């Protein structure tokens, strides 16, 4: 089973999963599409990013973990 995604998981680790980008964009987080974010993805934690975009962190983590554990 893959490692569970938490608020401390980096965007870089999350985006190793092909399905993750579309989940982030669905929640209004467009970092996967931003060339500037790509430079910082190793240090950007999903909890910080979600709060910056006023995204419900718990819902986002649940969807990421549910979807990525199935793949």
N, C-alpha and C positions, 0 to 999 in steps of 0.2 A: 504494500500500500504506500502511495506517495506521502511525503511529509505534509502535515497539515499546514495550511496557510494561516498565518496570524497577522496582527497589526504590524509586527516587526519584520515580516517577509518583504524583501525588496522587489521592486518592479522587475528587475532583471530576472530574478528567480521565477516570478509568476509568469513572465512572458516566454519562458522556455516551453510552456504549454501552448500549442497553436490555438486552442479555443479561448484562452484567457483574454486576448486582445478584444475580441468582440464583446465579452462580458463587461470589461472595463468601459468600452465605448457606450454600451447600452445603459450603463449607470452614469454617463456624462463625464467620464474620465477619458480624455482624448490623448493622454500621454503616449500611447503606442504610435500615434500618428505625428507626434511633434519631434522635429529634429533636435531641438534643444534638450528635451527630456532624455533623449537617447544617450546624451553625454553623461547624465547624472543617474541613470537607472540603477546602477550598482549601489547607490547610496540612498535612493528614495524609498522610504518604507510605505507600504500600502495604507497603513492607518493615517499617516500624515497627509498623504495625497488625497485620500477620501475626505478628510476633514477640510482640506483646502477647497475642495469642490462641493462641500456641503452634502456629501453622500452619506447615507446611513451605513456605517462601517459594518455593523452586525449583519445586515442584509447582504452586503457585498461579499463579506467573508463566507457566509453560508452558501451563496450561489457559487462562488469560486470553488469552495471545498466540495460541494455536492457534484458539480460538473466535472471537476478535474479528477475526483476519485473514481468516476465512472470510466474515464478514458484510459 
